[in-house]
Amino acid sequence: MAKAEKKTQIMKAAEKLFASGRFHEITMDEIALAGKVGKGTIYRYFRDKDDLFFQVATSGYEQLHEVITRTSREDGDVREQLLKACKRIKRFFESRWRIFRMMQAQEARMPTCRKDFHQRMKHGRDMIHDAVGQILLAGVKAGQIRSDIPVKILAVMLLGMLRMHAHALADYSGKGKSLSTLMDIFLTGATGNGKRKSR
């Protein structure tokens, strides 16, 4: 088995364990057993359990970037492509919410990993902003998105709205349409026509 495949195998096994239990209760022996490798093999790829945990927590951004990039090449107008991208981003974070919650709890306890962790997270966010920005740029070229605001800023704004949407729309009666509502607000504004009413 190639080294990259072996590392992925270990990380997948560790992710399942981290998502199902308390961090301090999970041992490297359990991870080795779940990953079907020797414990020594784990240390070829990870310094310790902290390093393994943070690599698991920050993994997946490359794959998500590729998925969103493929979305930008699919048929449909900018709204359809952005909605597809937001659904895929939402599923990604929903599938890993236990990991991210544990990550927040463990971060203060791991000062040696903190700088590296933040660099990885920033790189991951930048990749997602770039992928969403490509969809927005296509919209600018098609005349569907305003051109006076850099697409990077628009991407940051949209993803910020997406992060908040689960809280703000949790009790919204049109729950199944919440992402569609978010997209309408992003593209047209709260007035419904995208233009500020004259005073």
Contacts in CASP RR format, 6 or more apart in sequence:
PFRMAT RR
TARGET T0000
AUTHOR 0000-0000-0000
METHOD contacts of the structure
MODEL  1
MAKAEKKTQIMKAAEKLFASGRFHEITMDEIALAGKVGKGTIYRYFRDKD
DLFFQVATSGYEQLHEVITRTSREDGDVREQLLKACKRIKRFFESRWRIF
RMMQAQEARMPTCRKDFHQRMKHGRDMIHDAVGQILLAGVKAGQIRSDIP
VKILAVMLLGMLRMHAHALADYSGKGKSLSTLMDIFLTGATGNGKRKSR
1 9 0 8 1.000
3 45 0 8 1.000
6 37 0 8 1.000
6 41 0 8 1.000
6 45 0 8 1.000
7 45 0 8 1.000
9 35 0 8 1.000
9 36 0 8 1.000
9 37 0 8 1.000
10 31 0 8 1.000
10 35 0 8 1.000
10 37 0 8 1.000
10 41 0 8 1.000
10 42 0 8 1.000
10 45 0 8 1.000
10 46 0 8 1.000
10 52 0 8 1.000
11 52 0 8 1.000
11 55 0 8 1.000
11 56 0 8 1.000
11 59 0 8 1.000
12 35 0 8 1.000
13 31 0 8 1.000
13 34 0 8 1.000
13 35 0 8 1.000
13 36 0 8 1.000
14 31 0 8 1.000
14 34 0 8 1.000
14 35 0 8 1.000
14 52 0 8 1.000
14 53 0 8 1.000
14 56 0 8 1.000
15 56 0 8 1.000
15 59 0 8 1.000
15 96 0 8 1.000
15 99 0 8 1.000
16 34 0 8 1.000
17 26 0 8 1.000
17 30 0 8 1.000
17 31 0 8 1.000
17 34 0 8 1.000
18 26 0 8 1.000
18 53 0 8 1.000
18 56 0 8 1.000
18 98 0 8 1.000
18 99 0 8 1.000
18 102 0 8 1.000
19 96 0 8 1.000
19 98 0 8 1.000
19 99 0 8 1.000
19 102 0 8 1.000
20 98 0 8 1.000
23 53 0 8 1.000
23 102 0 8 1.000
23 105 0 8 1.000
23 106 0 8 1.000
26 49 0 8 1.000
28 39 0 8 1.000
28 42 0 8 1.000
28 49 0 8 1.000
29 39 0 8 1.000
31 42 0 8 1.000
31 49 0 8 1.000
31 52 0 8 1.000
32 38 0 8 1.000
32 39 0 8 1.000
32 40 0 8 1.000
32 41 0 8 1.000
32 42 0 8 1.000
42 52 0 8 1.000
45 52 0 8 1.000
46 52 0 8 1.000
46 55 0 8 1.000
50 106 0 8 1.000
50 110 0 8 1.000
50 112 0 8 1.000
50 113 0 8 1.000
51 113 0 8 1.000
53 102 0 8 1.000
53 103 0 8 1.000
53 106 0 8 1.000
54 103 0 8 1.000
54 110 0 8 1.000
54 113 0 8 1.000
54 116 0 8 1.000
54 117 0 8 1.000
54 120 0 8 1.000
55 120 0 8 1.000
56 99 0 8 1.000
57 96 0 8 1.000
57 99 0 8 1.000
57 100 0 8 1.000
57 102 0 8 1.000
57 103 0 8 1.000
57 117 0 8 1.000
58 117 0 8 1.000
58 120 0 8 1.000
58 121 0 8 1.000
58 124 0 8 1.000
60 92 0 8 1.000
61 123 0 8 1.000
61 124 0 8 1.000
61 125 0 8 1.000
61 127 0 8 1.000
61 128 0 8 1.000
62 127 0 8 1.000
64 88 0 8 1.000
64 89 0 8 1.000
64 92 0 8 1.000
64 127 0 8 1.000
64 128 0 8 1.000
64 131 0 8 1.000
65 124 0 8 1.000
65 127 0 8 1.000
65 128 0 8 1.000
65 130 0 8 1.000
65 131 0 8 1.000
67 88 0 8 1.000
68 85 0 8 1.000
68 88 0 8 1.000
68 89 0 8 1.000
68 128 0 8 1.000
68 131 0 8 1.000
68 132 0 8 1.000
68 135 0 8 1.000
69 131 0 8 1.000
69 134 0 8 1.000
71 81 0 8 1.000
71 84 0 8 1.000
71 85 0 8 1.000
71 88 0 8 1.000
71 135 0 8 1.000
72 81 0 8 1.000
72 85 0 8 1.000
72 131 0 8 1.000
72 134 0 8 1.000
72 135 0 8 1.000
72 138 0 8 1.000
74 81 0 8 1.000
74 84 0 8 1.000
77 142 0 8 1.000
77 144 0 8 1.000
78 135 0 8 1.000
78 136 0 8 1.000
78 138 0 8 1.000
78 139 0 8 1.000
78 142 0 8 1.000
78 144 0 8 1.000
78 145 0 8 1.000
79 144 0 8 1.000
79 183 0 8 1.000
79 187 0 8 1.000
81 135 0 8 1.000
81 138 0 8 1.000
82 132 0 8 1.000
82 135 0 8 1.000
82 136 0 8 1.000
82 158 0 8 1.000
82 183 0 8 1.000
82 186 0 8 1.000
82 187 0 8 1.000
83 179 0 8 1.000
83 180 0 8 1.000
83 183 0 8 1.000
85 131 0 8 1.000
85 132 0 8 1.000
85 135 0 8 1.000
86 158 0 8 1.000
86 162 0 8 1.000
86 179 0 8 1.000
86 182 0 8 1.000
86 183 0 8 1.000
87 179 0 8 1.000
89 128 0 8 1.000
89 159 0 8 1.000
89 162 0 8 1.000
90 162 0 8 1.000
90 166 0 8 1.000
90 179 0 8 1.000
93 100 0 8 1.000
103 117 0 8 1.000
107 114 0 8 1.000
107 117 0 8 1.000
110 117 0 8 1.000
125 159 0 8 1.000
128 159 0 8 1.000
129 152 0 8 1.000
129 155 0 8 1.000
129 156 0 8 1.000
129 159 0 8 1.000
130 152 0 8 1.000
130 155 0 8 1.000
132 155 0 8 1.000
132 158 0 8 1.000
132 159 0 8 1.000
133 151 0 8 1.000
133 152 0 8 1.000
133 154 0 8 1.000
133 155 0 8 1.000
136 145 0 8 1.000
136 151 0 8 1.000
136 154 0 8 1.000
136 155 0 8 1.000
136 158 0 8 1.000
137 151 0 8 1.000
139 145 0 8 1.000
140 146 0 8 1.000
140 147 0 8 1.000
140 151 0 8 1.000
145 151 0 8 1.000
145 154 0 8 1.000
157 186 0 8 1.000
158 186 0 8 1.000
161 182 0 8 1.000
161 185 0 8 1.000
161 186 0 8 1.000
162 182 0 8 1.000
165 178 0 8 1.000
165 179 0 8 1.000
165 182 0 8 1.000
169 175 0 8 1.000
169 178 0 8 1.000
169 181 0 8 1.000
169 182 0 8 1.000
172 178 0 8 1.000
172 181 0 8 1.000
174 181 0 8 1.000
184 192 0 8 1.000
188 194 0 8 1.000
191 197 0 8 1.000
END
